Amino acid sequence: MSGVSAQSKDSFFLNLRFLLIVCVFIANALEPLIGINTWADRWYTWIFMFHMPLFVWVTGYFARLSLKGEAGGRVLLQIMAQYIIFQSLYSLLDKAFFHVQGLHHSFFAPYLLLWFLASHFCWRLLLLAMRRLPPAVQLTASITLGGLAGYLPFEGTWLSISRTFIFLPFFILGYHMTYEKISLLLTPRIRSAAIAMSLLLFAGAVWVSAHLQTGWLYGSMTYTELGHGEWYAGFYRIGIYMLQLTASAAFLGLVPLTSGWLSRMGSRTLYVFLLHGFIIRGAAASGIYTYVHTTYGIAFIMITACLLTVLLSLPGIKRAAHLFIEPNVDWLLMLFNRLAEFCPKSWRTASRIETKS
């Protein structure tokens, strides 16, 4: 594997990222039909076993090149800008066009899918705080924090605090992952076994949805909200981690290894992630779900979600939406460093965003 180029190494993770954003789109499109159609329940539950842990994992992998220094500061500022822009846009559309009732719009309560931006911001800060610790200690600490997060005495959706700690172990695992490590597990025999396991989990997804509250897979609810106020409820989280790790490892067997159009679209998943919510919201408001609740309707929704994912991954969408999805934050970077000049000399260096990574 030593002769594999850096681009080829990243292709696997880019391919994975695209397949995951397809799963995100499908799951969100199927959500209004949960409890109405068995096939919707099966696909939805199967996807939720792995798609969020794996998305956090692959995000951690790509954070390796931009965690510290100027690159890290720029990413943090960009995440903050994206959050402010899209939290405002989605809230405005809900109020002015979709007239959604019962939603609490606040910058301290991330709007639906925007929890990922808030948590990504925090994952980077937490990993920076732990960067001097050995990886094994980082992982142990993150699993402990993930288990303790369920005992919070307030709603876990506040600033996405529950998901931040619950999915932190996957971010740390991804950060310390290399292609050389993962390639050892990508032999034809292991991939075949992984695909078989993934199909087995899909077959058992209906049983899981009937016996396991989906909130455990969301990671956004405290143990009290899940109906488990016992002191030992944290051990249930360990069991969920094991299920998610198994489902995630199994799904990796479905990911192509070669570089190509899938990899190129995988480099533009941010656009699908931030824009597809408008389509989902519009579809829900249109009343289309009253006509597509049959098995054929489920197939139609899933195929449409796949096609729209491809559409939103096209270069033209990136050119059109680049300014507000990947806003230029250089001016914020300069402002931050200017303000740091007025800080006490004892911590000025720590406050300033370095110009070298």
Salt bridges, closest charged atoms under 4 A:
GLU70 OE2 - ARG74 NH2 2.96
ASP94 OD1 - ARG281 NE 3.02
GLU180 OE2 - LYS9 NZ 2.60
GLU230 OE1 - HIS228 ND1 3.41
GLU326 OE1 - HIS322 ND1 3.45
ASP330 OD1 - ARG74 NE 2.95
GLU341 OE2 - ARG352 NH1 2.83
